[in-house]
């Protein structure tokens, strides 16, 4: 059931570590000084696309190693997922000798990416100007909470605070009646994906011109841009012609519909779908006042409420059979656990099993397809400092005394 067009595994030998990499970024080396989720998610995607990612960790390890359960100490599930396929070297950047090791590593890299605040990375001696002096063609990616040009540049930031800054809890209140965060670390992941495309665009520019450059991603700016795709709405115009919210998305009756036996997600949206649904179901509330998308958009919460009443009349399976026959988008309500046994995801080969020293891992795989240079799960996440000695040898620094992992890491 796989499309053979996207099964080609074009692999490239990586001379530095003896591992085989596949994907459009094979041959790219990334020096990664990021922690938690935003930066590591970006570099995980780079690794899955074939880049060699060298993760710089302090002696205690990335704090994300400890925030969720794992089969062995310091290998929690969140860390293992967003740091898969990377190599780990422990360096204490308060030590002059370890700083020198990082400088030597920078000279070999295509990308340098960090998630420290500007003052902290500058204090370490790894500002863009200092890194570019060592390696003029490098792509230097800053992952910040807030962009440096604003007055909030030096504020600390986490996913929750950025969700609050960009209005997500208020949008949730419009929808559910209560101020709440979204049930996923959306700001971290959106910013990480933004860092991914910004970094690869800079690599593309370098491929054409030979020029390295500095790239900056603010988590707040990334999420504000993401939120305002549809929620800018009337505030987009000068003068404003309405509030900054997309009323369909925040209609209180917009929710999975209760059926006779469970719940279903369905969207009877465009005029063709609406007409087909009305003809097939013939609800008692059908009216010419609802005939066009423009009419329905003006009273969308009422529409959702009426549909909600109608969906209670049949079982989920009965509705799925009918709606799919009519070509109307519909899906049963699933739990995150159920994704691991989802028929479609199994058929497309989404999950990939990887062996590691701490057990087999079933990773959610690469969601993109390339006919010539497909990506794949790059391998297991490393133990703290697992590759330190091998990397030192590659740099010609064998025998160099560097920091070692702290107890428990």
Order of alpha helices (4+ residues) and beta strands (2+ residues): beta-beta-beta-alpha-beta-alpha-beta-alpha-beta-alpha-alpha-beta-alpha-alpha-alpha-beta-alpha-beta-beta-alpha-alpha-alpha-alpha-beta-alpha-alpha-beta-beta-alpha
